[in-house]
């Protein structure tokens, strides 16, 4: 079963750019793996891929193809995916309208607290094919 998920225009633009600049061509999509974890309740990884892996389903929204595994489909149910950009960081954020704001402290990690419902995704997590050198 595919999740009922909302993707904001900012998130759609980010996802489309990742796929377009991957160089994978037509039929490529955005693999999104969401798991429980972190202060906001979500931990995620993503990459541009040519096709879904075994066990993944494809969620198509406005011409975008999202490749989602079973756990990700469950985790995304009812969420809004947005793209958040601040002067110091940017990334996808997962907003759960049914979850209370996080009250934990991030003092143990020394990192600034993320806004409630925001999952930080480092740009270094974007998988890119290794460049080939011409002979």
C-alpha positions as CSV (number, residue, x, y, z in Angstrom):
1,X,0.0,0.0,0.0
2,X,1.4,3.4,-1.0
3,X,1.3,6.1,1.7
4,X,-0.9,9.2,1.7
5,X,1.9,11.8,1.7
6,X,2.1,15.5,0.9
7,X,5.1,17.0,-0.9
8,X,5.5,20.7,-0.8
9,X,6.6,22.6,-3.9
10,X,10.0,23.3,-2.3
11,X,10.5,19.6,-1.6
12,X,9.3,18.7,-5.1
13,X,11.9,21.1,-6.6
14,X,14.7,19.6,-4.5
15,X,13.7,16.0,-5.4
16,X,13.4,16.8,-9.1
17,X,16.8,18.5,-9.2
18,X,18.5,15.5,-7.5
19,X,17.1,13.1,-10.1
20,X,17.7,15.4,-13.0
21,X,21.3,16.1,-12.1
22,X,22.0,12.5,-11.5
23,X,22.3,11.8,-15.2
24,X,20.4,8.6,-14.9
25,X,17.9,9.5,-17.6
26,X,14.2,8.7,-18.1
27,X,12.6,6.5,-15.6
28,X,15.0,7.4,-12.8
29,X,13.6,8.2,-9.4
30,X,14.3,9.3,-5.9
31,X,14.9,6.5,-3.3
32,X,13.8,7.6,0.1
33,X,14.5,5.4,3.1
34,X,12.8,6.7,6.3
35,X,13.3,4.9,9.6
36,X,12.4,5.7,13.3
37,X,15.1,7.6,15.1
38,X,16.4,11.0,16.1
39,X,14.7,13.7,18.2
40,X,12.1,14.4,15.5
41,X,11.2,10.7,15.3
42,X,12.6,10.3,11.8
43,X,15.9,9.4,10.3
44,X,16.4,9.3,6.5
45,X,18.7,8.6,3.6
46,X,18.1,9.3,-0.1
47,X,19.7,8.9,-3.5
48,X,18.8,9.1,-7.2
49,X,18.4,5.7,-8.7
50,X,17.7,4.2,-12.1
51,X,14.9,1.9,-10.9
52,X,13.3,0.6,-7.7
53,X,15.0,-2.3,-5.8
54,X,13.2,-5.6,-5.1
55,X,10.5,-5.0,-2.5
56,X,10.2,-1.2,-3.2
57,X,7.1,0.3,-4.6
58,X,7.0,3.4,-6.8
59,X,4.9,6.4,-5.6
60,X,4.4,8.8,-8.5
61,X,3.4,12.4,-7.7
62,X,3.3,15.1,-10.4
63,X,5.8,13.3,-12.6
64,X,8.2,12.5,-9.7
65,X,9.0,8.8,-8.9
66,X,9.7,8.0,-5.3
67,X,11.1,4.5,-4.6
68,X,9.9,3.4,-1.2
69,X,10.6,0.3,0.9
70,X,7.9,-1.2,3.2
71,X,9.2,0.6,6.4
72,X,9.4,3.9,4.6
73,X,5.8,3.6,3.3
74,X,4.6,3.0,6.8
75,X,6.6,5.9,8.3
76,X,5.5,8.4,5.6
77,X,1.8,7.8,6.1
78,X,0.1,11.1,6.7
79,X,3.3,13.2,6.7
80,X,4.2,16.3,4.8
81,X,7.6,16.4,3.2
82,X,9.1,19.8,2.9
83,X,12.5,21.3,2.0
84,X,13.9,23.6,4.7
85,X,16.7,26.0,4.1
86,X,18.4,28.2,6.8
87,X,21.7,30.1,6.6
88,X,23.6,27.2,8.2
89,X,21.8,24.0,6.8
90,X,19.3,22.7,4.4
91,X,17.5,19.4,3.8
92,X,14.2,17.6,3.7
93,X,11.9,17.9,6.7
94,X,9.1,15.5,7.7
95,X,6.2,17.2,9.3
96,X,3.7,15.0,11.3
97,X,0.6,17.0,12.0
98,X,-0.4,14.5,14.7
99,X,2.8,14.6,16.7
100,X,3.5,17.0,19.6
101,X,6.7,19.1,19.4
102,X,9.9,17.5,20.6
103,X,10.9,18.5,24.1
104,X,14.2,16.8,24.3
105,X,17.5,18.6,24.6
106,X,20.3,18.3,22.1
107,X,22.9,19.5,24.6
108,X,24.4,16.0,24.7
109,X,25.4,16.2,21.1
110,X,26.5,19.8,21.1
111,X,24.4,20.4,18.0
112,X,21.7,23.1,17.8
113,X,18.2,21.8,18.3
114,X,16.3,21.2,15.0
115,X,12.8,22.6,14.7
116,X,10.1,20.1,15.7
117,X,9.4,17.6,12.9
118,X,12.6,18.4,11.0
119,X,15.1,15.7,10.0
120,X,18.5,17.0,9.0
121,X,19.9,15.3,5.8
122,X,23.5,16.2,5.0
123,X,24.3,17.0,1.4
124,X,27.1,14.5,1.6
125,X,24.5,11.7,1.7
126,X,23.5,12.3,-1.9
127,X,24.8,9.4,-3.9
128,X,26.4,10.4,-7.1
129,X,28.0,8.1,-9.7
130,X,31.8,8.3,-9.7
131,X,33.1,10.4,-12.6
132,X,34.8,8.4,-15.4
133,X,38.0,9.6,-16.9
134,X,38.5,9.6,-20.6
135,X,41.5,7.7,-21.9
